[in-house]
Amino acid sequence: MISNIILAGSGNVAYHLAKAFKKAGINIKQIFSRNHTSGKELALITDSIFTDSIDEVFANADAYIFAMNDEADKDIAKRLKVENNKILLHTAGSLSMEIFKQKTSNYGVFYPFQTFSKDIDLNFNKVPICIEASNLGTINELKELSKSICCKYYEVNEDQRKILHLSGVFASNFMNHCVYLGGKILEKEGLSTEMLKPLLQQSFDKILNNGAYMSQTGPARRNDLISIEKHLDFVKKDKNLYDIYKIFTESIYKTYHADGQ
Ligand SMILES: NC(=O)c1ccc[n+]([C@@H]2O[C@H](COP(=O)([O-])OP(=O)(O)OC[C@H]3O[C@@H](n4cnc5c(N)ncnc54)[C@H](OP(=O)(O)O)[C@@H]3O)[C@@H](O)[C@H]2O)c1
């Protein structure tokens, strides 16, 4: 059973996981982070010890969770010294768990398929955790770890995890960026971004209730060429907005009208 953990990184994911583990009674033994401000803050919140030195990371924790970025995870995995058979895990969507195979026979992935930001509280009931491990013993440990923080877990292999990550980039990251761009258009014209909120709320409700395909509205869905031309004319001075508008319009058009509907 994993009863103590060392976290590498002190960003969004490390912050939420560390708090959830502590709440579940799992000891956060140490926070390793290059960032003194966020690292010390997280160590304080979780009653753990901060270090920015890889040589000072304790070698005897039950599990080590890497929550940095792909390059840093690989680099720190190479340099970390741990006792035999300790569990090494990362939280990334598109990184192989094999980065740990030189260090231990017990390694894997603990990938939360959710969006994390420090300033937004998160209910771990709503976090599906994708787990993958080098052996049965470790996968069982990851199931128990997921249960301890009340997450639903899914055993997902590396290819499936990469596909989930890709899907999440479209469904969450790109959608978020579109909302940002929509807000910028309003701000530039002196209008309040608050006006977007009811539209966003209703759009999400519709997607969740009816699915995205059925929920689509707008000029491209209606094949309203006059509105599309007006919009393109309005954004033509901003190449980025112009290109994005055209790509999305073509994609929506092809989805609903390619067969001449
Ligand atoms: N955020 C999400 O919604 C989410 C969801 C699922 C999975 N993930 C995965 O979880 C991992 C962490 O994501 P995050 O959102 O928590 O990232 P983040 O908020 O940007 O935090 C990354 C952490 O890694 C540190 N770091 C970055 N480069 C480093 C380097 N070269 N050497 C040492 N430390 C380094 C950062 O330090 P500084 O503060 O000094 O930059 C920071 O502490 C990533 O693999 C990500 O793909 C994220």
Ligand as a Chemical Component Dictionary entry (heavy atoms), coordinates in Angstrom:
data_LIG
# 
_chem_comp.id                   LIG 
_chem_comp.type                 NON-POLYMER 
_chem_comp.pdbx_formal_charge   0 
_chem_comp.three_letter_code    LIG 
# 
loop_
_chem_comp_atom.comp_id 
_chem_comp_atom.atom_id 
_chem_comp_atom.alt_atom_id 
_chem_comp_atom.type_symbol 
_chem_comp_atom.charge 
_chem_comp_atom.model_Cartn_x 
_chem_comp_atom.model_Cartn_y 
_chem_comp_atom.model_Cartn_z 
_chem_comp_atom.pdbx_ordinal 
LIG N1  N1  N 0  -2.963 20.965 -16.068 1  
LIG C1  C1  C 0  -3.741 20.008 -16.504 2  
LIG O1  O1  O 0  -4.929 20.238 -16.699 3  
LIG C2  C2  C 0  -3.193 18.608 -16.697 4  
LIG C3  C3  C 0  -4.122 17.557 -16.785 5  
LIG C4  C4  C 0  -3.649 16.249 -16.915 6  
LIG C5  C5  C 0  -2.278 16.016 -16.968 7  
LIG N2  N2  N 1  -1.402 17.069 -16.912 8  
LIG C6  C6  C 0  0.039  16.752 -16.961 9  
LIG O2  O2  O 0  0.595  16.948 -15.674 10 
LIG C7  C7  C 0  1.943  17.465 -15.800 11 
LIG C8  C8  C 0  2.044  18.786 -15.058 12 
LIG O3  O3  O 0  1.120  19.703 -15.637 13 
LIG P1  P1  P 0  0.779  21.081 -14.885 14 
LIG O4  O4  O 0  -0.397 21.653 -15.558 15 
LIG O5  O5  O -1 0.769  20.858 -13.418 16 
LIG O6  O6  O 0  2.047  21.961 -15.279 17 
LIG P2  P2  P 0  2.489  23.333 -14.630 18 
LIG O7  O7  O 0  1.404  23.929 -13.815 19 
LIG O8  O8  O 0  3.123  24.115 -15.729 20 
LIG O9  O9  O 0  3.654  22.879 -13.612 21 
LIG C9  C9  C 0  4.804  22.246 -14.088 22 
LIG C10 C10 C 0  5.788  22.083 -12.943 23 
LIG O10 O10 O 0  6.996  21.501 -13.476 24 
LIG C11 C11 C 0  8.089  22.395 -13.246 25 
LIG N3  N3  N 0  9.025  22.339 -14.362 26 
LIG C12 C12 C 0  8.797  22.687 -15.651 27 
LIG N4  N4  N 0  9.917  22.501 -16.375 28 
LIG C13 C13 C 0  10.856 22.037 -15.523 29 
LIG C14 C14 C 0  12.224 21.675 -15.671 30 
LIG N5  N5  N 0  12.851 21.723 -16.861 31 
LIG N6  N6  N 0  12.887 21.222 -14.573 32 
LIG C15 C15 C 0  12.258 21.153 -13.377 33 
LIG N7  N7  N 0  10.970 21.491 -13.155 34 
LIG C16 C16 C 0  10.282 21.923 -14.221 35 
LIG C17 C17 C 0  7.447  23.771 -13.120 36 
LIG O11 O11 O 0  8.307  24.649 -12.462 37 
LIG P3  P3  P 0  8.166  26.242 -12.711 38 
LIG O12 O12 O 0  7.010  26.688 -11.864 39 
LIG O13 O13 O 0  9.464  26.777 -12.264 40 
LIG O14 O14 O 0  7.921  26.439 -14.183 41 
LIG C18 C18 C 0  6.210  23.419 -12.320 42 
LIG O15 O15 O 0  6.513  23.184 -10.971 43 
LIG C19 C19 C 0  2.206  17.557 -17.302 44 
LIG O16 O16 O 0  2.825  16.369 -17.706 45 
LIG C20 C20 C 0  0.822  17.662 -17.909 46 
LIG O17 O17 O 0  0.786  17.150 -19.217 47 
LIG C21 C21 C 0  -1.837 18.346 -16.776 48 
# 
loop_
_chem_comp_bond.comp_id 
_chem_comp_bond.atom_id_1 
_chem_comp_bond.atom_id_2 
_chem_comp_bond.value_order 
_chem_comp_bond.pdbx_ordinal 
LIG N1  C1  SING 1  
LIG C1  O1  DOUB 2  
LIG C1  C2  SING 3  
LIG C2  C3  SING 4  
LIG C2  C21 DOUB 5  
LIG C3  C4  DOUB 6  
LIG C4  C5  SING 7  
LIG C5  N2  DOUB 8  
LIG N2  C6  SING 9  
LIG N2  C21 SING 10 
LIG C6  O2  SING 11 
LIG C6  C20 SING 12 
LIG O2  C7  SING 13 
LIG C7  C8  SING 14 
LIG C7  C19 SING 15 
LIG C8  O3  SING 16 
LIG O3  P1  SING 17 
LIG P1  O4  DOUB 18 
LIG P1  O5  SING 19 
LIG P1  O6  SING 20 
LIG O6  P2  SING 21 
LIG P2  O7  DOUB 22 
LIG P2  O8  SING 23 
LIG P2  O9  SING 24 
LIG O9  C9  SING 25 
LIG C9  C10 SING 26 
LIG C10 O10 SING 27 
LIG C10 C18 SING 28 
LIG O10 C11 SING 29 
LIG C11 N3  SING 30 
LIG C11 C17 SING 31 
LIG N3  C12 SING 32 
LIG N3  C16 SING 33 
LIG C12 N4  DOUB 34 
LIG N4  C13 SING 35 
LIG C13 C14 SING 36 
LIG C13 C16 DOUB 37 
LIG C14 N5  SING 38 
LIG C14 N6  DOUB 39 
LIG N6  C15 SING 40 
LIG C15 N7  DOUB 41 
LIG N7  C16 SING 42 
LIG C17 O11 SING 43 
LIG C17 C18 SING 44 
LIG O11 P3  SING 45 
LIG P3  O12 DOUB 46 
LIG P3  O13 SING 47 
LIG P3  O14 SING 48 
LIG C18 O15 SING 49 
LIG C19 O16 SING 50 
LIG C19 C20 SING 51 
LIG C20 O17 SING 52 
# 
